Amino acid sequence: MKIIKSPQPLLKIDSAKKLFLAGSIELGAAEDWQQKVEGLLNNTDWVIFNPRRDNWDNSWVQSINNPQFREQVEWELKAQEEADKIIMYFDPSTKSPISLLELGLFGRERGKMIVVCPDGFWRKGNVDIVCERYKIKQVGTLEEAINLLLSDN
């Protein structure tokens, strides 16, 4: 397993399986679920794109004109485009508006996304309906998502 975190350059990796960890971060309000997924995939050959930036600064203005913010958003979009699979996790203690946006952007790519949306997420009904309508695989836990990911490949 190899982990590439934002803003590290995305390597051109043709033969490896690439996984993007989309979902709740919300300025640190969410649990560090990405670390849990990395641990579950430790003995695999997946390349993981992790957007949780070690040096994120909450004072950065979220503007197209802010170079650090723009770098982050563009890194995330490019990584999701290059990923073979996306695991998207909605932490019930967050609102996760960007994750909802990304569900809309990438959810229609058949077979690319696995969604984990536990009971208690404030827009679970919306997520459930989108997943059903667009045949997005949805499971109840991160462990189930990893099992599904590994069984699909």
NORCOR-V960574 format. One line per field, one symbol per residue. phi: phi as a letter, one per 30 degrees, with the letter a starting at -180 (. if undefined). A space follows every 10 residues. Layout:
phi = ???
This chain:
phi = .bcccdceed ddbdcddcbc cckebhhidd dddddddedd cecbcdcccc ddddcdcddd ddbedcdddd eddddddddd ddddbbcccc dedbchdddd ddeddcddde idcbccbdej ddbeeddedd dddchddbbc bdddddeded ddb
